[in-house]
Amino acid sequence: MSSNIQQLSGQAQLSGQQISMKFVTLVSIVAAIGGLLFGFDTAVVSGAVGFMQKRFDLNEFQVGWAVSSLIVGCIVGALATGVLSDKFGRKKILIMAAILFVIGSIGSAIPDTFSGFIIARMIGGLGIGITSTLSPLYNAEIAPAKYRGRLVALNQLATVTGISLVYFVNLWISGLGDDAWDVSTAWRWMFGAGVVPGVLFLVLLFLVPESPRWLIKQGRAAESLPILLRIHGEELAKQEVLEIKESFKEEKGSFRQLFSPSLRMALIVGVALAILQQVTGINAVMYYAPEIFKEAGAGTNAALIQTILVGVINLLFTILAIWLIDKVGRKALLLVGSAAMTVCLAVIGIAFHTGHASGPLVLIFILIYVAAFAVSLGPVVWVVISEIFPNRVRGIATSISSMALWAADYVVSQAFPPMLGSAGPALTFWIFGIMSLVTVLFTWRVVPETKEKSLEEIESIWASKQA
């Protein structure tokens, strides 16, 4: 082993940390393009569904199904990711996800029946479920501990960028023809446009290495050495190989092992944070922002402009989170962000309850709420999920947490319109506020700080807690 390390280090000797970080950042950006697909595909339907409703004469239930069918595919894809990526490798399953996304984009653009469209959306959802789970996990496994937070958070930045990008793509396509053309053709081009980032992702994936931790888990440590040398340099690479191999000495990871006393708390943290990210209301705000602003008294055009402003704030504060996450830590961002979200949701509920929602108050506090989410729960939850599980069960555990997130997203997106109509906006936002307060308390009492700790050091946190 040592002779192999010496031989390879002579071939891949680094001049310094700057070179290794350039390599890791480029690789992480490629993996994070999976987040761009995630954002693009979840948001593209917002501009297309109105035209599709006329093309296929859809009722309200079918309109909802057109939006949420993707999430059903995402749930299945996320659940299957752990087993598949543990068996076949992170890189191969990401390639499979890119292919599924391209097939889904083409299939969504060409159907002559509504059922054909739903099938295609579910196929694309399988790819999105895989990339949403595996892209941050891959980045976590390849990144140095000191910069892991920001490199994993690139996935969330790519997701937000994809959402923002698709708004402009939809606007451009809808302006190419008249109303009749929009109903017959524009929505097809909106979905078909996803082929471009899908093919780009597929091609670039062939240029990135396999996860070194997965290679070592498969007994292929020699193949992992050139990758670790490019990331860490010779001395740290030696130490990393030894620590990773040590972490695999225990029983091989299994679904049953996740519920053992030593891992149960890690699973609780991962699943709970995934659910809390959704039940605090962010996607209700993002999916239905125009309707919320209309409830607050805004006209149609003003509501659309305010919705774009929400997207801009989301993007800017996600960038801020990438800068902060390795400086102030995961736990601190979660605490401050969820506390600010609690206050904002309480104020928004009060504004609707007292009849003062027609002024700028609701817009201001929704923007602060989105900013607080974008700097905390948005990127940090994906980072924590990707890093808190031991090497031997990381694939399975991450897929379970991701599946829980998608399931919660589905429930919230389906429940929000009837809640808004029956319970009213005040009570609806107060319920989200209570969930944000739960997030504050849960983070304070249960979530550990993982800043600048290697994945193997994080694994030892759970062992020490159990002891």
KOLTORNU-149272 format. One record per residue: x, y, z of N, C-alpha, C, O, CB in turn. Coordinates in steps of 0.05 Angstrom, whole numbers, plus 5000, padded with zeros to 4 digits. Glycine has a CB too. Layout:
% residues N
XYZXYZXYZXYZXYZ...
% end
This chain:
% residues 467
501749765000500050005000501750255000501350434984498150005025503750265018505450495020507050544995507450774987507350475044507950324982509450354957507750464935508650624918510650084948505150384935503250494915502850794919502750944900500650344916502650864944502251154950504651314941504351534929501851184980507051214946509451364939509651384909510351594898512051224950508951164895509151174865507151374853507851534836508650894854504751364864502651544853503151834861502552014846499951454863504251874885504752144893506852284876506752524872505552154922508652124866510652234848509352334822510352524809512752034842507152204814505852274789503852504793503352664775504352034777502752524817500652714822501352914844499553024857498052574829503852974848504653164869503453434865503553544842507753184871502453554885501153814883503054034891504853994907498653824900502654274880504254504888503054644912504354814924504554694865500554574920499354704943496354654944495254534925499954994943495154754965492254714969490654854947488454764941491454824996491655064935490155214915489555034891487355034880491755454906491554864883491154684860489154474867487354424851493854554852489354354890487454144898484654254899482654124891488254014925484354504910481654624912480554684884478154664880481754874929482254754865481254804838480054544827477954554814483554904820481454324831480454064821477853994834475953914821482553844826477754004861475353934876472954114869470754014866475853944906473454374866471354554859470154494832467754494829472354844860471854444812470954384786469254124786467154114773473254354766470253924800468753674802466053714816464053604807470353454817466053874837463653924852461554084836459154034838464254074878462554264819460754424802459354234782456954264777462354644787460854044771459653854752457453694766455253674756461753664741458053594790456053444805453653614812451353524812457253324830454153864819451954044827450154124804447954224808453154304839450954074779449154124756446653954759444554014749450554064729446853734774444553574781442453744796440053704792445253334798443353934812441554114826440254304806437954384810443054274847441754384785440554554765438254414751436154534745442754634744438554154745436453994733434053984752431754014744437353714726434653954778432553944799430954194798428454184797433853904827432254424799430854684799429354734773427054824773432754904804430554664751429354704724426854544722424754654714431354634702426954294729424654114724422354164743420054124736425553824726422954244768420754294787419354554780416954584787421854304815420654744768419555004763418355044735416655214731421555224767419254874716418354914688415354884685414155014668419854714670414154714701411254674698409654914705407354944696410454434716410755104721409255334729408455504704406355624704410855504748410255514684409655674660408055524639406855644621412155774648408055254642406855094621404054994627402454944609408654854615403454974653401054834661398454974652396454844646400954794691398555244650396155394641395555324612393255294604396655694644397655314595397255234567396354944564394654884548399855284551397554774581396754484580393854454589392454274578398554324598392954614608390154584617388254634594386254494592389654794640388854824577387154874554387554654532385554574520387755154542390054574528390554374507389154104513388053984495393654324505389254014538388153754546385453774561384353574569390053604562384454024564381854064578381953944606380253774612379553954561383854024622384353904648382454024669381954264669387253934656381553854688380153954711382154024733384553994729378053744721381154124756382954214777384753994788387054034793381354344800383553754791385153524801387353454781389653404790383353284805386753464755388753394735391053604734393353534730387553364708390253854738392354064740394254014763396654034760391054344743393153944786394753874809396553634803398853624812393153824833395453434789396953194783399153254763401253134764395052974772398653444745400753524726403153634741405453604732399653724706402653784762404753904778406153694796408553694798403654134795404553534809405653354831406653084821407952944836403653314852405953004796406852744786409952724786411052504791405852694758411252944781414252944782415152864810417052714813415353224775413852964831414652914858414352614865415952514880413053084878412352484854411952194858414452054847415451874861409452094845415252124823417752004812420152064829421951894833418152104784420252304840422552384857422652214882424852134891422252684865420352154894420351984918421451714913423051604928417451964929420551594890421551324883424551334876426051154885419951214859425351534861428151564854429951594878432151474880428551794835429051764897430651804921430951554938433051494948429452024939428751394940428751154956430650944943432050794958425951034958430750934917432450734903435350804902437050634898431450684875435951064907438751164903440751024921442950954912438851464908440050984946441950874965442950604957445350554956440750864992441050424952441850154944443350144918445450014915439349974942442450304898443650304872446450424873448350314861442050454852446750644887449450784887451450624904453850634899449151064898450450484924452250314940453250074924455449974928450850214966451549974906452249734890453949804865455849674859449749584882453050014851454250074825456050314825457550364806452050114805456050474846457750714848456250964844454150974831459950694827457351184855455951444854455851544825453851644816457351644872458151524811458351644784456451504764455051644749461251624774456351244765454651104746451651164750450151194731455050804748450851194775448051244780447351534773445051594765447351184810449251724777448851994768448552004737446852154727451152174776450051844723449851824694447051714686445751814668452051644682446151514701443451404696441351614701439351634686442951164714441751774722439751994728439652194706437452284698440552134755441952264695442052454672440552354648439052494635444952524664440852094643439451964620436451974625434852034607440451674616435551904650432751914656431552194653429352224644432351804685433152394661432252664659431852744630429852874623434252854672433752674613433552734584431052594572429552714557436052654569430752344579428352194569425752324578423852354563428451894578425752404604423352534615422752804601420452864596423652574644424852954595424553214582423353184554421553324546427153364580424552994539423552944512420652834513418852914498425352744497420252634531417552514533415452714542413152684533417652294553416152904558414153104567413453304545411353434545415253264591415253324525414853524503413153414480412053574464417453614493413053154477411853044452409152894455408052814435413752854440408052864479405652684481403152814469402853064469405152624510401452644459398852734449396652674469394352754464398252594422397352544491395352484512396452584539398852594543394752184513394652644557395452734584396752504599398652554614392952834599395852264596397052034610399951994600401651914616395451774605400452034574403252014564405052224577407352174584403252044534403952464581405452674595406152594623408352634632403952944594404152484638404652404666406752194668408452214685401952304678406752004650408751784651411551914646413451834660408251574629411752094627414352224621415252384645417652384651414152394597413452524658414252684682415252504704417152584719411852854692414052274708414952094729417751984722419351944740412951864732418251934697420851834689422952054695425051994706420951764659422352304688424152524695424352554725426552624735423152784683422152514739422252524769424152324781425452374801419552484780424352084769426251884778429152004778430651974796426151624761429752134755432452254752432852474772435052494784432752354725430852644777431052864796431352754825432952864840428653054794429852554831430052434858432852324863433952344885428052214861434052204842436752104845438852324848440452314866437551934821438652524831440652744832440452904857442452994869440452924808437952954867437553114891438752974915439653104934434553164896438852704914440052544936443052514932444652544951438752274938443852444908446552354903448552574897450952544904446552164880447652794885449553014879450853134905453253154906448153234864449253204926450453294950452153084964454153144976448453404969451152834963452752614976455452584962457452554976451152344974455452584936457952564921459852784928462252744933457452554891458853034929460553264936461653234964463953304969458953524933459953134982460853105010463152905012465052935027458553015028462952694996464952474997467652554984469652434989463852224984467552754966470052824952471353084963473653134957469452864923469853234979470853504988472553485013472053315030468453684993474653655015476053675041474253785062472453935057478553855037474653695087472953765109472654065112470454165118473953645135474754215108474754505113472854655094471754855101477554615110472454545070470854675050468354515042467054585023472554735025467754305057465654125048462954265048461254225030465453885067462454445068459854575069459254735044457054705033459754755093461054905036460555075013460454914987458954984969462655285011462054694985462054534961459454374958458354354936464454354960458454274980455854134979453554334974451654274960455353975006453754574986451754774983451554884954449655004947452255015002453654834938453554904910451054774897449954884878456054814895450354534907447954394895445454564899443754584881447654124908445154684923442754854928442855104911440855194902442654924958445255224908445555454891444755384862443455544849448455564892445655154853444855074826441855034824440655094803446354814818440554924845437654884845436255154842434455184826436754734870437055344858435855614858436355744831434555884820436955784881438755704820439355814794437555694772436655834754442255774787437155434774435355294755432555404756431255434735435354994760431555454780428855564783428655844770426855904755428055584813430656014776430756284764430956274734429656424720432956444776432756094724433156074695430655994680430056104659435355864690429155804692426855704677424655914675423155914655425755454691424456104694422556314692422956484666421156554652422656494716425556544661426256704638425956534612425056644591429056804640426656274613426256104590423356084582422556114559427455824595421656044602418756024597417656284585416056284567417255954623418556514596417656774586418456814558416956914541418757004604420956744551421956774524420456594504419656684482424956704523419956344512418556154494415656244489414656234467418655874505414356334511411556414508411256654490409056704480410356464535413356814487413257054471413857004442413857194426415057254481414356754434415156694406412756674387413056684363416656434405410256644399407956614382405456734395405656864416407456324376403156684382400656794393399556594413400756394420398656854370397156654423395856484444395456204434395856014449393256614453394556174409394055914398396655744397396655504403392755934370398855874389401355734388402355654416403455434420403555914375401855824436402555754463401155504472402355324484401855984482398555484466396955244474397854994459397854784471393955304470398455024434399154784418402054704421402754464420398454834389403854904424406754854420408554954442410454814450407654964395408055194453409955314472410555144496412955114503408855584481408555014508409054854531410854614524412454524541406454754543410754514500412454294491415454384491417154234500411654194463415954624481418654734480419654794508422054764513418754984462417854874526418754924554419854674566421954674578416355024570418454444564419454194575421754094559423753994571417153984575421654124533423854024516426454174521428654064516423154054487426354424530428754574535430554444556432954494558428054864544429354274573430854134594432953944582434753854597429053984612432653874557434653694544437453814545439453674548433853624515437554084542440154214540441754184566444054084564439754514535440754254590442354204614442653914620444653834631441154344637440753744611440953454616443253334601444753174612438353324608443453404575445753294559448353404569450353264570445353364530448453664577450953784587451853624612454153564615450454074594449953574630450553424655451653144648453553054660448053404672450353014629451152744621453952734611455552564618449252634600454652924593457252934581459452994602461552854602457453144558458953184619460953264639461453054660463653034671460153524652459452884665459752674685461852474677463152354695457152534690462352434651464452254642467252354648469152214646464152194613467452614656470052734661470752744691473052814698470053014650468852664709469452674737470052394748469252194736467052794753471552384770472352124781470051994798468152134805474852144798470351744804468551614823469251714851471451804856468851304821467251684869467751754897469951584909469651334908465151734913472051704920474251534932473251374955474251144959476451714941471351464971470251304993468751064983469050844995468451485010467251094961465950854951467950654940467550414943463950944928470050754927472050564916473450414939473850174936474250724901474050544961475250404984473350204996474149995004476250615005470750284997468750095007468649844991468049625001465950235008469149864965469149634947471749484946472049294931468449724919473649564963476249434964478049514941479949374934475949134963477549754930479149854907480650104916480550314903477349924883482150074938483650304949485650414930486150664929484950224975486950244914489050344896487850534875489150724867490350104881485350494867484050674848483250934861483051144847481550544836482950934887482151184901484551364906484251614910480851124927487051254905489351404913489951654895490451864905491751234912489751624868490251854851488252084857488952314855490151784822485752004863483752204868484352354894484252594895480952074870484952204915485552324941488052484941488352684955485752104963490052404924492452554922491952834909493153034917494552404905490152834890489553094877487953274896488053524893487853044851486453154914484853314933486553414956486453644963482553154943488153234968489453294994492453324992493653445011488853075012493753224971496653204973497452944987495752804997497853444987500052884987500952614995500352555024499252345030503952594990501152725043500952665071498052625080497352425093502252875088496352815073493552795081492152565066490352445078492153055075492952505042491752285028492252015042490551845044492852264999494751985052495351745067493551715091492451505096498351745076493351935106491651935130488751875123487351725137491952195145487851995101485051965093484351675086482351575094484352145069486251545071485751265064485551095089483750925091488051165046487351135108487250975133484751025148483550825158489651045150483851275151481351335166478951215152477151105165481051635169478851225125476551125111476450815114474350705118476651205081478750685111478850395113478050305141476750105145481650285106478950465161478250395189475250415193474050255208479650595208473950605180471050645183469450415171467050375178470150905171470650255153469250035140469849765154468949565145470050015111471349775176472049525189469649395203469549155207474249575209467749565210465449455224463649315204464249285181463849685238461349215214459449065198458649215174458349465175457048985215458349075151457549205127454849345130453049235143457349005104454549585119452149735123449649595112449749465091452350005109447449615127444849505119442649675129443049845146444549215129440249635118437949785126437349735156436749925171435449715110437549495165437049425193439049565212438249645234437149125198441449595203443549725219442950015225443850125245446249695206441350145208440650425212439150465238439250685250439050535189437750265247436050285271437550185296436250155317433450135267440150125293441650045317442050285335441950515325444349925308442550245361442850465379444950675371444650905375443550365406447150585358449350765351448650945327449851155324451850605345446650865311446051015286443251135287442551295270446350845262441651055306438851135306438551445308436851555294437351015330440151575324439951865327440752005301439552205294441651955351442851905288443552025262441352015242440752205228446051895251439951785241437651755223435351945231434052065214436651465223434851975257432752155266433352435258431652585248432452135297435852525261436652795254436352835224435253045215439652845262437252645208437052675179434252695169433552865153438452445165432552505178429752505169428152745180426652865165428352245179428652815205427153035218427853295204426053455198427853055247430453355198431153595185430053605156429153815147434253625184429953375143428853365116425853445116424953595099429153085104424453335135421553395137421053685146419353825134420153205157422653775165422354055175422954255154421754475153424154095199424854195135425454385114422954445097422554665087427654275096421154245095418754275078416354375094414854545084418054015065415954275118413454345133413654625145411754725157412954145155415954765142416055045150415055225127415055465130418955115157414155105105412555255085413955365061412755515046411355465099416555315057417955455036416855395008416455574992420855375036416255145002415255084975412355174972411455214949415454784970410855194993408155314991408455604982406855694966406655305018410455744993410956024985412056034956411156194940412956155004413855854950415155864923413155774901413155904880417655684923411555574906409755474886407355654882406255684860408755194893406455774904403855924904404256224911402356354919401955794923406656324907407156614914405156804901404156984914409956684906404556774875402656964863399956964877398757174881402256904833399056724885396456704898396556834926394656964935395556414901398856804940399156924966399057224964397757364980401756834979400457334944400557624941397757734932397057954939402657704921396357574917393557654910391757664934390157844937392457464888392157464952390657464978391357724994389657825009391357214994393757824990394658065004393758314990394358534999397658065008392358284968391258524954392658604929391858804917391158744973394758464921396258544897394658464872393358254871399058414897394958614851393858544825395458324812397658254822393658784807394558224789395958004776398758074768400657924774394457914752399158304755401858384746403658434770405958354770401758624728402658574790404258634814404958374828407258354838402658814833403158174829403757914841406057774827407757654840401257744842406057784800408157644785410857784789412857654792407457644755410858054790413358194795414358134823416758094827412858504792412658124843413458064870414557774872416357724887411058094890413457594856414357324855417257304844418957164855412557144839417857464824420557474813422457584834424757484837420657644788421557774850423157884871423857674892426057664903421758124884421857504898422357274916424557104906426357014921419757114920424557044879426656874867429357004869431356864874425956824839429457264865432057404866433257394895435557344898431757704858431557444915432357424943433357144949435457114963430157514962431956954940432656674945435456614934437156484947430656484932436056714910438656664897440856814912442956694918438556754868440457064918442557224932443257114959445657104966441657514934441357034974441956935001442956655001444156565021439456955019442356504980443656244977446656274973448256124983442456084954447356474957450256544953451556614979453756534985450656764932450156784995451156855022451556615039453556595054449257055035449756415038449956175054452456015047453755905065447555995050453156005021455555865013458055995025459955855032455755864982458056255028460356395040460456355070462556335082460156695034458056325083457956315112458256025123459155995146455456425121457355825108456955565120459455435132459255295153455755385100461755485121464255375132465555575151467655505163466155295110464455815154465556005172464156005199465355985220465356285160461456015199459956025224458855755232458055725255457656225222458655565213457755305220454855245213453355425208458055255249454254985211451554905203449454965225447355075219451554605197450154895249448154925271447455215275445055285280449254805297449455395275448855675279447055785257445155945263451455835280447455715232445755815211442955705214441055845209446955725183442655445221440055335225438555475247436155535245440255035231439855535269438555665292437655945285435356015290440455675316439456105274438756385267436656395245434756545247441356535258436956235225435156235202432356145210430356285203436156065180432055925224429455825232428156005252425656035253429655545243429756135270428556335288427456575273425256665280430656425309428856675253427856895237425356815222423556975219430056995218425356575211422956475197420556465215418356535207423556195185420956385240418756365260417556645264415056675264419756255287419256845268418257115272416757215247414557335250420657305278417857175224416657265199413857145195411957275188418457215175413756885199411156745194409056835215406756855208411556435196409956885239408056995259406957265251404557315253409457015287408757445242407957715233406057695209404157845208410357885227406757525189405057495166402257405174400257505164406257295145402157205192399557115202397957335215395557355212399956885220399357495232397957715246396957925226394758025229399957855265398557975205397658175184395158085171393258245167399958215163394957825164392457725151390157715171387957785164392957445140390757645196388657625217387457895223384957915228389857495242389058105224388158375232387258545208386358765211390258515247387558435183386658575160388658785150387858975136384058715166391158765158393258955150395058825128397458905127394859045174394058645113395758505093395958645067397658575050394658225088394358855063394258985036396659175031397159245009391759135033398059255052400359425048402859265042402659035035400759595073405159395045407759255039408659065060410658925057409859465035407159045083408158885105408558585098410558475104406158905128406558465085406658185078409058135059410557945063404058085065409358305038411558275020414258285034415958125029411458484998414558485051417158515065417858275082420058175081417058765084415858175097416457945115416657675100417957495109414357925137415357655077415757415060418557425049419857215047413657405038419557655041422257675030424257615052426257475046422757955019423857705076425657645099425557345105427557215110424957805124423157235104422756945109424356785088425756595095419756875108424056855063425456705041428456745045429956545041424656815014429356985052432257025056433256855079435456735077432757325063431656835101432456675124432656385117434456235125430556715148430756285101430756005092433155955074434555755077428155935077433656145055435856105036438556095048440455975037435756325015438856225071441456235085441656005106443855975118441956505098439555855110439655655131438455385121439955215110438055745155435855345125434755075119435154995090435454755084431755085126435055185071435355115043437854955037437654725030435355365026440255075040442754925035443654755058444754535053444855125027443254835083444554705105443354425109444854235116444154865131440754385105439654125109440853925090441453695097436554135104441253995064442553815045445353755053446353525050442453935017446753955064449553905073449553705096451053515096450854175081447853755116447853585140447053295132448253105142445853695161445053265115444153005107446452855093446752605097441753015089448052995078450152865062452552785079454252635070450953045040452852895103455252855118454952715145456952635157456653115123452552695156452352595184452352285186452552185208449852695196452052145164451851855165454551725161456151815145449851755145455051505175457551355171457851255143455951215128457751115191460451215135461051125108459450885099458450865077463951075105459250685117458150425110455150435104454150255090458650225131453750635114450850655109449950925097447650985095449350615136451951075088451251345079449351345055447451505054453851495071449751165036447951165012445151105020443251245012448950954993444650895036441950815044440651035061438351115057441950555059442151135081441051325100440451595086438351715091443051385122442051675067441551925053439051905035437552085033443952005035438751665023436351625006433851625022431751725013436651364990433851515047431551515064430851805072428551885071432051345089432851965079432352245087431352405063429452565067434952365097432452355040431552505016428752425009427152595000433452444993428052165011425352075006423352215025421152295017425151775008424152245050422452375070422052665062419852775065423652355098424052795052423853075043421853105020420153275020426653185035422152925000420352944977417452874985415652994975421352754955417152685003414452615012413152855026410752915022414452365030414752985043413753225057413053445038411153595041415753325078414753475017414253674996411553624982409953804977416553684975411053364976408553294963406153354981404153474971408552994956406353295006404153345025403553645027401253725025404753225052405653795031405254085034404154215009402354385010407954225042405254134985404354254960401454184954400054344942406154164937400553944963397853874958395953994979393654054973397553564959396954025004395254115026394954425027392954525037396354025052396854575016396854855019394354995007393155155020399354975007393654934981391255074970388755034987387355234993390754984942388054784995385654755011385954885039383954985050384954465015388354875051388755015076388255315073387055435090391654965086389355425052389055715047386055785044385155995053390655805022384555605030381755655025379955615049378055765053380855495003380555405065378755335088379655465114378055585128378655035091382155435121383155535147383755835145383755975165385655385156384355925120385156205117388156245118389556085130383756375137389156465107392056515106393256555134395456465139392656755089391856675152392956735179393656475193395956435202390956895196391756295196392156035210394255865195395855735207389555885213394155875168396055715152398955805158400655635163395455755122399456065158402156155163402956115193405356075199402356455156401056125211401756065239402555775242404255715258399356135257401255595228402055315229404855275219406455135232400155135212405555405197408355405187410255525208412455425212408655555160409255735222410955865242411455675266413655675277409556115253409455515273409855325295411955115287413655035303407255185302411855025262413854835252416654955252418654815257413054735223416855215246419455345247420555365275422955325280419255635235418755405294419555405323420455135331422455105346417255505340419154925322419954645327422854605316424454465329418054445315423354715293426054695280428154825298430354705301426054825253427555055309429455185328430055005351432354965358428255455338428054905364428354735388429854475382431554385396425654675401429054355359430254095351433254135345434953985354428853975327433854355330436654405324438354465349440554365352436954645305437254615367438654695392439254455409441454425420436954895408437354265411437654045429439053795417440353645431435053965440438753755391439453495379441653505358443353335356437053375367441653715340443453725317446253795326446653995339442453925296448253625319451053695326452253885306451353905283452753435327454354025314455854195295457954015281459453865294457254435310458054035254459853865239461854035223463353925206458253695220462054285228463854465213466754365216467654305238463654755223468254345193471054275192471754005203474053955209472654485206469753825206470353555215470253375191468553405173468253465236472153185190472052985168469652805172468452795193474652815168468952665150466552495152467052275173465152185186465952365125469552185176470151985195469952095224469251955242472951865190470752345228470452475254467552515261466752485285471952755254465852575242463052605247461852335255460152325273461552715222462752125243461851855251462451805280460851675294463151645233464751895290465551845317463752005337463551925360468451925321462552225328460652375345458452195355457752205378459552625330457252045336454951875344455851655362454451575380453651765318458251545357459351335374459751435403459151295422461951225363460751685405461351795432458651865446458551825470463052055429456651955431454052005444452851745455451651745476452152135423453151535439452051275448453451175472452251065491452251065425456151215473457751135496457051295521458151245542460851165490
% end
